[in-house]
Amino acid sequence: MKAATGRLRGEDEEFLRERGDVMRRIGPVPDAVASDLETAEKALLNAPSEPGAEVLDWFVWNSVLRVPHPSSPAC
């Protein structure tokens, strides 16, 4: 989850270069996440249903949580 919040802050340049187009197609980060990344991170880890359906749907379709597979750097 720390990697995901770093990506949302723009701290992972490689991810943004390789997956930024996907993030644009999925749409912007939901306000509930963007307004307070620390609280959103804790909620997703401790009570995943707390952020609501919109937030969970965005994370399902967005690759920001995906751990890159060593043989597939674009994941």
PDB file with SEQRES, HELIX, SHEET and CRYST1 records, atoms N, CA, C and O in Angstrom:
SEQRES   1 A   75  MET LYS ALA ALA THR GLY ARG LEU ARG GLY GLU ASP GLU          
SEQRES   2 A   75  GLU PHE LEU ARG GLU ARG GLY ASP VAL MET ARG ARG ILE          
SEQRES   3 A   75  GLY PRO VAL PRO ASP ALA VAL ALA SER ASP LEU GLU THR          
SEQRES   4 A   75  ALA GLU LYS ALA LEU LEU ASN ALA PRO SER GLU PRO GLY          
SEQRES   5 A   75  ALA GLU VAL LEU ASP TRP PHE VAL TRP ASN SER VAL LEU          
SEQRES   6 A   75  ARG VAL PRO HIS PRO SER SER PRO ALA CYS                      
HELIX    1 AA1 LYS A    2  LEU A    8  1                                   7    
HELIX    2 AA2 GLU A   13  ILE A   26  1                                  14    
HELIX    3 AA3 ASP A   31  ALA A   34  1                                   4    
HELIX    4 AA4 LEU A   37  ASN A   46  1                                  10    
HELIX    5 AA5 ALA A   53  TRP A   61  1                                   9    
HELIX    6 AA6 SER A   63  LEU A   65  5                                   3    
CRYST1    1.000    1.000    1.000  90.00  90.00  90.00 P 1           1          
ATOM      1  N   MET A   1       0.826  -1.195   0.000  1.00  0.00           N  
ATOM      2  CA  MET A   1       0.000   0.000   0.000  1.00  0.00           C  
ATOM      3  C   MET A   1       0.868   1.255   0.000  1.00  0.00           C  
ATOM      4  O   MET A   1       0.493   2.272  -0.584  1.00  0.00           O  
ATOM      5  N   LYS A   2       2.031   1.185   0.657  1.00  0.00           N  
ATOM      6  CA  LYS A   2       2.938   2.342   0.666  1.00  0.00           C  
ATOM      7  C   LYS A   2       3.358   2.693  -0.757  1.00  0.00           C  
ATOM      8  O   LYS A   2       3.434   3.870  -1.112  1.00  0.00           O  
ATOM      9  N   ALA A   3       3.631   1.674  -1.574  1.00  0.00           N  
ATOM     10  CA  ALA A   3       4.008   1.924  -2.968  1.00  0.00           C  
ATOM     11  C   ALA A   3       2.872   2.608  -3.712  1.00  0.00           C  
ATOM     12  O   ALA A   3       3.104   3.512  -4.514  1.00  0.00           O  
ATOM     13  N   ALA A   4       1.647   2.178  -3.448  1.00  0.00           N  
ATOM     14  CA  ALA A   4       0.486   2.766  -4.128  1.00  0.00           C  
ATOM     15  C   ALA A   4       0.315   4.233  -3.760  1.00  0.00           C  
ATOM     16  O   ALA A   4       0.060   5.061  -4.635  1.00  0.00           O  
ATOM     17  N   THR A   5       0.449   4.569  -2.480  1.00  0.00           N  
ATOM     18  CA  THR A   5       0.291   5.964  -2.100  1.00  0.00           C  
ATOM     19  C   THR A   5       1.440   6.801  -2.655  1.00  0.00           C  
ATOM     20  O   THR A   5       1.248   7.964  -3.010  1.00  0.00           O  
ATOM     21  N   GLY A   6       2.622   6.218  -2.727  1.00  0.00           N  
ATOM     22  CA  GLY A   6       3.740   6.923  -3.367  1.00  0.00           C  
ATOM     23  C   GLY A   6       3.454   7.190  -4.833  1.00  0.00           C  
ATOM     24  O   GLY A   6       3.766   8.264  -5.348  1.00  0.00           O  
ATOM     25  N   ARG A   7       2.861   6.211  -5.504  1.00  0.00           N  
ATOM     26  CA  ARG A   7       2.483   6.402  -6.905  1.00  0.00           C  
ATOM     27  C   ARG A   7       1.447   7.501  -7.047  1.00  0.00           C  
ATOM     28  O   ARG A   7       1.518   8.306  -7.975  1.00  0.00           O  
ATOM     29  N   LEU A   8       0.485   7.542  -6.135  1.00  0.00           N  
ATOM     30  CA  LEU A   8      -0.552   8.569  -6.195  1.00  0.00           C  
ATOM     31  C   LEU A   8       0.016   9.961  -5.914  1.00  0.00           C  
ATOM     32  O   LEU A   8      -0.530  10.963  -6.377  1.00  0.00           O  
ATOM     33  N   ARG A   9       1.098  10.020  -5.167  1.00  0.00           N  
ATOM     34  CA  ARG A   9       1.768  11.301  -4.912  1.00  0.00           C  
ATOM     35  C   ARG A   9       2.688  11.699  -6.060  1.00  0.00           C  
ATOM     36  O   ARG A   9       3.216  12.811  -6.075  1.00  0.00           O  
ATOM     37  N   GLY A  10       2.882  10.797  -7.023  1.00  0.00           N  
ATOM     38  CA  GLY A  10       3.760  11.080  -8.148  1.00  0.00           C  
ATOM     39  C   GLY A  10       5.215  10.774  -7.871  1.00  0.00           C  
ATOM     40  O   GLY A  10       6.094  11.272  -8.575  1.00  0.00           O  
ATOM     41  N   GLU A  11       5.490   9.959  -6.851  1.00  0.00           N  
ATOM     42  CA  GLU A  11       6.855   9.657  -6.446  1.00  0.00           C  
ATOM     43  C   GLU A  11       7.484   8.503  -7.229  1.00  0.00           C  
ATOM     44  O   GLU A  11       8.685   8.262  -7.100  1.00  0.00           O  
ATOM     45  N   ASP A  12       6.716   7.799  -8.020  1.00  0.00           N  
ATOM     46  CA  ASP A  12       7.227   6.643  -8.774  1.00  0.00           C  
ATOM     47  C   ASP A  12       7.227   6.996 -10.258  1.00  0.00           C  
ATOM     48  O   ASP A  12       6.270   6.711 -10.978  1.00  0.00           O  
ATOM     49  N   GLU A  13       8.310   7.617 -10.698  1.00  0.00           N  
ATOM     50  CA  GLU A  13       8.378   8.100 -12.077  1.00  0.00           C  
ATOM     51  C   GLU A  13       8.272   6.974 -13.093  1.00  0.00           C  
ATOM     52  O   GLU A  13       7.641   7.144 -14.137  1.00  0.00           O  
ATOM     53  N   GLU A  14       8.877   5.826 -12.807  1.00  0.00           N  
ATOM     54  CA  GLU A  14       8.817   4.696 -13.744  1.00  0.00           C  
ATOM     55  C   GLU A  14       7.379   4.219 -13.923  1.00  0.00           C  
ATOM     56  O   GLU A  14       6.943   3.950 -15.042  1.00  0.00           O  
ATOM     57  N   PHE A  15       6.644   4.116 -12.817  1.00  0.00           N  
ATOM     58  CA  PHE A  15       5.248   3.700 -12.895  1.00  0.00           C  
ATOM     59  C   PHE A  15       4.447   4.684 -13.731  1.00  0.00           C  
ATOM     60  O   PHE A  15       3.679   4.282 -14.605  1.00  0.00           O  
ATOM     61  N   LEU A  16       4.623   5.971 -13.466  1.00  0.00           N  
ATOM     62  CA  LEU A  16       3.866   6.981 -14.204  1.00  0.00           C  
ATOM     63  C   LEU A  16       4.216   6.971 -15.687  1.00  0.00           C  
ATOM     64  O   LEU A  16       3.346   7.162 -16.537  1.00  0.00           O  
ATOM     65  N   ARG A  17       5.475   6.749 -15.993  1.00  0.00           N  
ATOM     66  CA  ARG A  17       5.888   6.694 -17.390  1.00  0.00           C  
ATOM     67  C   ARG A  17       5.251   5.488 -18.089  1.00  0.00           C  
ATOM     68  O   ARG A  17       4.785   5.598 -19.223  1.00  0.00           O  
ATOM     69  N   GLU A  18       5.234   4.335 -17.405  1.00  0.00           N  
ATOM     70  CA  GLU A  18       4.727   3.114 -18.016  1.00  0.00           C  
ATOM     71  C   GLU A  18       3.219   2.941 -17.901  1.00  0.00           C  
ATOM     72  O   GLU A  18       2.603   2.355 -18.791  1.00  0.00           O  
ATOM     73  N   ARG A  19       2.612   3.434 -16.832  1.00  0.00           N  
ATOM     74  CA  ARG A  19       1.196   3.175 -16.583  1.00  0.00           C  
ATOM     75  C   ARG A  19       0.347   4.433 -16.487  1.00  0.00           C  
ATOM     76  O   ARG A  19      -0.855   4.339 -16.239  1.00  0.00           O  
ATOM     77  N   GLY A  20       0.934   5.599 -16.676  1.00  0.00           N  
ATOM     78  CA  GLY A  20       0.191   6.846 -16.556  1.00  0.00           C  
ATOM     79  C   GLY A  20      -0.986   6.928 -17.496  1.00  0.00           C  
ATOM     80  O   GLY A  20      -2.019   7.500 -17.148  1.00  0.00           O  
ATOM     81  N   ASP A  21      -0.846   6.356 -18.710  1.00  0.00           N  
ATOM     82  CA  ASP A  21      -1.947   6.374 -19.671  1.00  0.00           C  
ATOM     83  C   ASP A  21      -3.148   5.606 -19.153  1.00  0.00           C  
ATOM     84  O   ASP A  21      -4.289   6.008 -19.381  1.00  0.00           O  
ATOM     85  N   VAL A  22      -2.901   4.505 -18.458  1.00  0.00           N  
ATOM     86  CA  VAL A  22      -4.000   3.718 -17.881  1.00  0.00           C  
ATOM     87  C   VAL A  22      -4.693   4.528 -16.793  1.00  0.00           C  
ATOM     88  O   VAL A  22      -5.921   4.549 -16.712  1.00  0.00           O  
ATOM     89  N   MET A  23      -3.908   5.187 -15.965  1.00  0.00           N  
ATOM     90  CA  MET A  23      -4.501   5.985 -14.894  1.00  0.00           C  
ATOM     91  C   MET A  23      -5.364   7.107 -15.459  1.00  0.00           C  
ATOM     92  O   MET A  23      -6.414   7.419 -14.897  1.00  0.00           O  
ATOM     93  N   ARG A  24      -4.940   7.716 -16.557  1.00  0.00           N  
ATOM     94  CA  ARG A  24      -5.757   8.773 -17.184  1.00  0.00           C  
ATOM     95  C   ARG A  24      -7.057   8.207 -17.740  1.00  0.00           C  
ATOM     96  O   ARG A  24      -8.103   8.844 -17.621  1.00  0.00           O  
ATOM     97  N   ARG A  25      -7.011   7.024 -18.343  1.00  0.00           N  
ATOM     98  CA  ARG A  25      -8.228   6.427 -18.901  1.00  0.00           C  
ATOM     99  C   ARG A  25      -9.205   6.021 -17.818  1.00  0.00           C  
ATOM    100  O   ARG A  25     -10.417   6.140 -18.001  1.00  0.00           O  
ATOM    101  N   ILE A  26      -8.700   5.544 -16.695  1.00  0.00           N  
ATOM    102  CA  ILE A  26      -9.573   5.122 -15.596  1.00  0.00           C  
ATOM    103  C   ILE A  26     -10.231   6.334 -14.951  1.00  0.00           C  
ATOM    104  O   ILE A  26     -11.351   6.246 -14.447  1.00  0.00           O  
ATOM    105  N   GLY A  27      -9.544   7.446 -14.969  1.00  0.00           N  
ATOM    106  CA  GLY A  27     -10.085   8.668 -14.381  1.00  0.00           C  
ATOM    107  C   GLY A  27      -9.263   9.101 -13.188  1.00  0.00           C  
ATOM    108  O   GLY A  27      -8.408   8.355 -12.709  1.00  0.00           O  
ATOM    109  N   PRO A  28      -9.520  10.298 -12.712  1.00  0.00           N  
ATOM    110  CA  PRO A  28      -8.740  10.835 -11.604  1.00  0.00           C  
ATOM    111  C   PRO A  28      -8.980  10.054 -10.308  1.00  0.00           C  
ATOM    112  O   PRO A  28      -9.981   9.356 -10.145  1.00  0.00           O  
ATOM    113  N   VAL A  29      -8.043  10.201  -9.423  1.00  0.00           N  
ATOM    114  CA  VAL A  29      -8.167   9.588  -8.102  1.00  0.00           C  
ATOM    115  C   VAL A  29      -9.422  10.151  -7.438  1.00  0.00           C  
ATOM    116  O   VAL A  29      -9.631  11.363  -7.467  1.00  0.00           O  
ATOM    117  N   PRO A  30     -10.267   9.300  -6.839  1.00  0.00           N  
ATOM    118  CA  PRO A  30     -11.463   9.807  -6.163  1.00  0.00           C  
ATOM    119  C   PRO A  30     -11.091  10.827  -5.079  1.00  0.00           C  
ATOM    120  O   PRO A  30     -10.062  10.696  -4.416  1.00  0.00           O  
ATOM    121  N   ASP A  31     -11.933  11.826  -4.915  1.00  0.00           N  
ATOM    122  CA  ASP A  31     -11.678  12.883  -3.929  1.00  0.00           C  
ATOM    123  C   ASP A  31     -11.435  12.327  -2.532  1.00  0.00           C  
ATOM    124  O   ASP A  31     -10.606  12.856  -1.790  1.00  0.00           O  
ATOM    125  N   ALA A  32     -12.153  11.263  -2.166  1.00  0.00           N  
ATOM    126  CA  ALA A  32     -12.002  10.674  -0.833  1.00  0.00           C  
ATOM    127  C   ALA A  32     -10.587  10.167  -0.597  1.00  0.00           C  
ATOM    128  O   ALA A  32     -10.127  10.115   0.544  1.00  0.00           O  
ATOM    129  N   VAL A  33      -9.900   9.797  -1.660  1.00  0.00           N  
ATOM    130  CA  VAL A  33      -8.515   9.332  -1.551  1.00  0.00           C  
ATOM    131  C   VAL A  33      -7.552  10.501  -1.681  1.00  0.00           C  
ATOM    132  O   VAL A  33      -6.647  10.657  -0.861  1.00  0.00           O  
ATOM    133  N   ALA A  34      -7.742  11.317  -2.700  1.00  0.00           N  
ATOM    134  CA  ALA A  34      -6.817  12.419  -2.987  1.00  0.00           C  
ATOM    135  C   ALA A  34      -6.753  13.439  -1.864  1.00  0.00           C  
ATOM    136  O   ALA A  34      -5.697  14.025  -1.622  1.00  0.00           O  
ATOM    137  N   SER A  35      -7.859  13.660  -1.177  1.00  0.00           N  
ATOM    138  CA  SER A  35      -7.886  14.695  -0.139  1.00  0.00           C  
ATOM    139  C   SER A  35      -7.063  14.315   1.084  1.00  0.00           C  
ATOM    140  O   SER A  35      -6.552  15.194   1.778  1.00  0.00           O  
ATOM    141  N   ASP A  36      -6.925  13.020   1.362  1.00  0.00           N  
ATOM    142  CA  ASP A  36      -6.159  12.587   2.538  1.00  0.00           C  
ATOM    143  C   ASP A  36      -5.636  11.179   2.297  1.00  0.00           C  
ATOM    144  O   ASP A  36      -6.267  10.195   2.683  1.00  0.00           O  
ATOM    145  N   LEU A  37      -4.476  11.094   1.655  1.00  0.00           N  
ATOM    146  CA  LEU A  37      -3.912   9.788   1.308  1.00  0.00           C  
ATOM    147  C   LEU A  37      -3.626   8.922   2.530  1.00  0.00           C  
ATOM    148  O   LEU A  37      -3.798   7.705   2.476  1.00  0.00           O  
ATOM    149  N   GLU A  38      -3.196   9.527   3.619  1.00  0.00           N  
ATOM    150  CA  GLU A  38      -2.853   8.760   4.822  1.00  0.00           C  
ATOM    151  C   GLU A  38      -4.100   8.063   5.392  1.00  0.00           C  
ATOM    152  O   GLU A  38      -4.050   6.883   5.739  1.00  0.00           O  
ATOM    153  N   THR A  39      -5.202   8.792   5.483  1.00  0.00           N  
ATOM    154  CA  THR A  39      -6.442   8.218   5.999  1.00  0.00           C  
ATOM    155  C   THR A  39      -6.969   7.147   5.051  1.00  0.00           C  
ATOM    156  O   THR A  39      -7.434   6.096   5.493  1.00  0.00           O  
ATOM    157  N   ALA A  40      -6.898   7.413   3.746  1.00  0.00           N  
ATOM    158  CA  ALA A  40      -7.353   6.438   2.760  1.00  0.00           C  
ATOM    159  C   ALA A  40      -6.531   5.167   2.839  1.00  0.00           C  
ATOM    160  O   ALA A  40      -7.075   4.067   2.740  1.00  0.00           O  
ATOM    161  N   GLU A  41      -5.228   5.305   3.016  1.00  0.00           N  
ATOM    162  CA  GLU A  41      -4.354   4.134   3.129  1.00  0.00           C  
ATOM    163  C   GLU A  41      -4.740   3.287   4.340  1.00  0.00           C  
ATOM    164  O   GLU A  41      -4.869   2.067   4.235  1.00  0.00           O  
ATOM    165  N   LYS A  42      -4.922   3.931   5.475  1.00  0.00           N  
ATOM    166  CA  LYS A  42      -5.304   3.211   6.694  1.00  0.00           C  
ATOM    167  C   LYS A  42      -6.655   2.521   6.520  1.00  0.00           C  
ATOM    168  O   LYS A  42      -6.827   1.375   6.935  1.00  0.00           O  
ATOM    169  N   ALA A  43      -7.605   3.213   5.914  1.00  0.00           N  
ATOM    170  CA  ALA A  43      -8.936   2.631   5.712  1.00  0.00           C  
ATOM    171  C   ALA A  43      -8.862   1.420   4.797  1.00  0.00           C  
ATOM    172  O   ALA A  43      -9.492   0.400   5.076  1.00  0.00           O  
ATOM    173  N   LEU A  44      -8.105   1.512   3.710  1.00  0.00           N  
ATOM    174  CA  LEU A  44      -8.008   0.386   2.778  1.00  0.00           C  
ATOM    175  C   LEU A  44      -7.330  -0.816   3.420  1.00  0.00           C  
ATOM    176  O   LEU A  44      -7.653  -1.959   3.093  1.00  0.00           O  
ATOM    177  N   LEU A  45      -6.401  -0.570   4.324  1.00  0.00           N  
ATOM    178  CA  LEU A  45      -5.711  -1.671   4.996  1.00  0.00           C  
ATOM    179  C   LEU A  45      -6.533  -2.276   6.132  1.00  0.00           C  
ATOM    180  O   LEU A  45      -6.527  -3.492   6.325  1.00  0.00           O  
ATOM    181  N   ASN A  46      -7.234  -1.436   6.878  1.00  0.00           N  
ATOM    182  CA  ASN A  46      -7.924  -1.895   8.085  1.00  0.00           C  
ATOM    183  C   ASN A  46      -9.403  -2.186   7.900  1.00  0.00           C  
ATOM    184  O   ASN A  46      -9.940  -3.073   8.563  1.00  0.00           O  
ATOM    185  N   ALA A  47     -10.064  -1.469   7.026  1.00  0.00           N  
ATOM    186  CA  ALA A  47     -11.499  -1.643   6.805  1.00  0.00           C  
ATOM    187  C   ALA A  47     -11.797  -1.309   5.347  1.00  0.00           C  
ATOM    188  O   ALA A  47     -12.331  -0.238   5.056  1.00  0.00           O  
ATOM    189  N   PRO A  48     -11.458  -2.217   4.422  1.00  0.00           N  
ATOM    190  CA  PRO A  48     -11.551  -1.909   2.990  1.00  0.00           C  
ATOM    191  C   PRO A  48     -12.918  -1.444   2.505  1.00  0.00           C  
ATOM    192  O   PRO A  48     -13.005  -0.760   1.484  1.00  0.00           O  
ATOM    193  N   SER A  49     -13.970  -1.794   3.203  1.00  0.00           N  
ATOM    194  CA  SER A  49     -15.297  -1.350   2.753  1.00  0.00           C  
ATOM    195  C   SER A  49     -15.591   0.088   3.178  1.00  0.00           C  
ATOM    196  O   SER A  49     -16.525   0.700   2.660  1.00  0.00           O  
ATOM    197  N   GLU A  50     -14.819   0.632   4.102  1.00  0.00           N  
ATOM    198  CA  GLU A  50     -15.070   1.974   4.627  1.00  0.00           C  
ATOM    199  C   GLU A  50     -15.023   3.081   3.567  1.00  0.00           C  
ATOM    200  O   GLU A  50     -15.885   3.960   3.589  1.00  0.00           O  
ATOM    201  N   PRO A  51     -14.060   3.078   2.647  1.00  0.00           N  
ATOM    202  CA  PRO A  51     -14.004   4.179   1.673  1.00  0.00           C  
ATOM    203  C   PRO A  51     -15.185   4.235   0.708  1.00  0.00           C  
ATOM    204  O   PRO A  51     -15.425   5.280   0.103  1.00  0.00           O  
ATOM    205  N   GLY A  52     -15.912   3.163   0.551  1.00  0.00           N  
ATOM    206  CA  GLY A  52     -17.086   3.176  -0.312  1.00  0.00           C  
ATOM    207  C   GLY A  52     -16.848   2.564  -1.678  1.00  0.00           C  
ATOM    208  O   GLY A  52     -15.712   2.306  -2.076  1.00  0.00           O  
ATOM    209  N   ALA A  53     -17.943   2.337  -2.388  1.00  0.00           N  
ATOM    210  CA  ALA A  53     -17.915   1.640  -3.671  1.00  0.00           C  
ATOM    211  C   ALA A  53     -17.144   2.394  -4.741  1.00  0.00           C  
ATOM    212  O   ALA A  53     -16.423   1.772  -5.522  1.00  0.00           O  
ATOM    213  N   GLU A  54     -17.271   3.715  -4.803  1.00  0.00           N  
ATOM    214  CA  GLU A  54     -16.572   4.493  -5.832  1.00  0.00           C  
ATOM    215  C   GLU A  54     -15.060   4.318  -5.717  1.00  0.00           C  
ATOM    216  O   GLU A  54     -14.371   4.107  -6.715  1.00  0.00           O  
ATOM    217  N   VAL A  55     -14.555   4.408  -4.491  1.00  0.00           N  
ATOM    218  CA  VAL A  55     -13.122   4.277  -4.252  1.00  0.00           C  
ATOM    219  C   VAL A  55     -12.658   2.862  -4.581  1.00  0.00           C  
ATOM    220  O   VAL A  55     -11.658   2.678  -5.275  1.00  0.00           O  
ATOM    221  N   LEU A  56     -13.383   1.868  -4.083  1.00  0.00           N  
ATOM    222  CA  LEU A  56     -12.991   0.484  -4.350  1.00  0.00           C  
ATOM    223  C   LEU A  56     -13.033   0.171  -5.836  1.00  0.00           C  
ATOM    224  O   LEU A  56     -12.153  -0.521  -6.348  1.00  0.00           O  
ATOM    225  N   ASP A  57     -14.033   0.666  -6.527  1.00  0.00           N  
ATOM    226  CA  ASP A  57     -14.142   0.446  -7.975  1.00  0.00           C  
ATOM    227  C   ASP A  57     -12.938   1.053  -8.697  1.00  0.00           C  
ATOM    228  O   ASP A  57     -12.388   0.431  -9.606  1.00  0.00           O  
ATOM    229  N   TRP A  58     -12.529   2.248  -8.307  1.00  0.00           N  
ATOM    230  CA  TRP A  58     -11.384   2.892  -8.936  1.00  0.00           C  
ATOM    231  C   TRP A  58     -10.117   2.053  -8.744  1.00  0.00           C  
ATOM    232  O   TRP A  58      -9.337   1.867  -9.678  1.00  0.00           O  
ATOM    233  N   PHE A  59      -9.922   1.549  -7.517  1.00  0.00           N  
ATOM    234  CA  PHE A  59      -8.745   0.738  -7.256  1.00  0.00           C  
ATOM    235  C   PHE A  59      -8.784  -0.599  -7.992  1.00  0.00           C  
ATOM    236  O   PHE A  59      -7.738  -1.104  -8.398  1.00  0.00           O  
ATOM    237  N   VAL A  60      -9.952  -1.171  -8.168  1.00  0.00           N  
ATOM    238  CA  VAL A  60     -10.071  -2.429  -8.900  1.00  0.00           C  
ATOM    239  C   VAL A  60      -9.612  -2.257 -10.341  1.00  0.00           C  
ATOM    240  O   VAL A  60      -8.907  -3.115 -10.875  1.00  0.00           O  
ATOM    241  N   TRP A  61     -10.001  -1.165 -10.970  1.00  0.00           N  
ATOM    242  CA  TRP A  61      -9.686  -0.953 -12.374  1.00  0.00           C  
ATOM    243  C   TRP A  61      -8.335  -0.291 -12.601  1.00  0.00           C  
ATOM    244  O   TRP A  61      -7.814  -0.323 -13.715  1.00  0.00           O  
ATOM    245  N   ASN A  62      -7.768   0.299 -11.577  1.00  0.00           N  
ATOM    246  CA  ASN A  62      -6.508   0.999 -11.730  1.00  0.00           C  
ATOM    247  C   ASN A  62      -5.354   0.102 -11.304  1.00  0.00           C  
ATOM    248  O   ASN A  62      -5.487  -0.677 -10.360  1.00  0.00           O  
ATOM    249  N   SER A  63      -4.239   0.209 -11.985  1.00  0.00           N  
ATOM    250  CA  SER A  63      -3.092  -0.655 -11.696  1.00  0.00           C  
ATOM    251  C   SER A  63      -2.177  -0.101 -10.603  1.00  0.00           C  
ATOM    252  O   SER A  63      -1.086  -0.631 -10.388  1.00  0.00           O  
ATOM    253  N   VAL A  64      -2.599   0.940  -9.922  1.00  0.00           N  
ATOM    254  CA  VAL A  64      -1.736   1.580  -8.933  1.00  0.00           C  
ATOM    255  C   VAL A  64      -1.370   0.631  -7.790  1.00  0.00           C  
ATOM    256  O   VAL A  64      -0.310   0.791  -7.186  1.00  0.00           O  
ATOM    257  N   LEU A  65      -2.212  -0.346  -7.479  1.00  0.00           N  
ATOM    258  CA  LEU A  65      -1.916  -1.300  -6.416  1.00  0.00           C  
ATOM    259  C   LEU A  65      -1.157  -2.524  -6.914  1.00  0.00           C  
ATOM    260  O   LEU A  65      -0.636  -3.304  -6.116  1.00  0.00           O  
ATOM    261  N   ARG A  66      -1.095  -2.689  -8.208  1.00  0.00           N  
ATOM    262  CA  ARG A  66      -0.467  -3.890  -8.765  1.00  0.00           C  
ATOM    263  C   ARG A  66       1.032  -3.911  -8.487  1.00  0.00           C  
ATOM    264  O   ARG A  66       1.733  -2.915  -8.665  1.00  0.00           O  
ATOM    265  N   VAL A  67       1.496  -5.069  -8.048  1.00  0.00           N  
ATOM    266  CA  VAL A  67       2.928  -5.272  -7.849  1.00  0.00           C  
ATOM    267  C   VAL A  67       3.500  -5.715  -9.184  1.00  0.00           C  
ATOM    268  O   VAL A  67       3.022  -6.690  -9.764  1.00  0.00           O  
ATOM    269  N   PRO A  68       4.511  -5.021  -9.680  1.00  0.00           N  
ATOM    270  CA  PRO A  68       5.075  -5.409 -10.982  1.00  0.00           C  
ATOM    271  C   PRO A  68       5.663  -6.812 -10.927  1.00  0.00           C  
ATOM    272  O   PRO A  68       6.367  -7.170  -9.983  1.00  0.00           O  
ATOM    273  N   HIS A  69       5.366  -7.589 -11.943  1.00  0.00           N  
ATOM    274  CA  HIS A  69       5.937  -8.926 -12.090  1.00  0.00           C  
ATOM    275  C   HIS A  69       7.310  -8.756 -12.723  1.00  0.00           C  
ATOM    276  O   HIS A  69       7.450  -7.996 -13.681  1.00  0.00           O  
ATOM    277  N   PRO A  70       8.334  -9.450 -12.208  1.00  0.00           N  
ATOM    278  CA  PRO A  70       9.691  -9.244 -12.728  1.00  0.00           C  
ATOM    279  C   PRO A  70       9.835  -9.409 -14.243  1.00  0.00           C  
ATOM    280  O   PRO A  70      10.672  -8.750 -14.859  1.00  0.00           O  
ATOM    281  N   SER A  71       9.033 -10.275 -14.840  1.00  0.00           N  
ATOM    282  CA  SER A  71       9.162 -10.491 -16.290  1.00  0.00           C  
ATOM    283  C   SER A  71       8.266  -9.570 -17.101  1.00  0.00           C  
ATOM    284  O   SER A  71       8.288  -9.614 -18.332  1.00  0.00           O  
ATOM    285  N   SER A  72       7.482  -8.741 -16.433  1.00  0.00           N  
ATOM    286  CA  SER A  72       6.568  -7.839 -17.126  1.00  0.00           C  
ATOM    287  C   SER A  72       6.640  -6.448 -16.511  1.00  0.00           C  
ATOM    288  O   SER A  72       5.801  -6.111 -15.675  1.00  0.00           O  
ATOM    289  N   PRO A  73       7.615  -5.631 -16.898  1.00  0.00           N  
ATOM    290  CA  PRO A  73       7.793  -4.322 -16.266  1.00  0.00           C  
ATOM    291  C   PRO A  73       6.644  -3.346 -16.464  1.00  0.00           C  
ATOM    292  O   PRO A  73       6.558  -2.363 -15.729  1.00  0.00           O  
ATOM    293  N   ALA A  74       5.761  -3.576 -17.424  1.00  0.00           N  
ATOM    294  CA  ALA A  74       4.668  -2.644 -17.669  1.00  0.00           C  
ATOM    295  C   ALA A  74       3.459  -2.895 -16.800  1.00  0.00           C  
ATOM    296  O   ALA A  74       2.455  -2.201 -16.961  1.00  0.00           O  
ATOM    297  N   CYS A  75       3.498  -3.838 -15.899  1.00  0.00           N  
ATOM    298  CA  CYS A  75       2.345  -4.133 -15.042  1.00  0.00           C  
ATOM    299  C   CYS A  75       2.287  -3.193 -13.869  1.00  0.00           C  
ATOM    300  O   CYS A  75       1.381  -3.293 -13.041  1.00  0.00           O  
TER     301      CYS A  75                                                      
END                                                                             
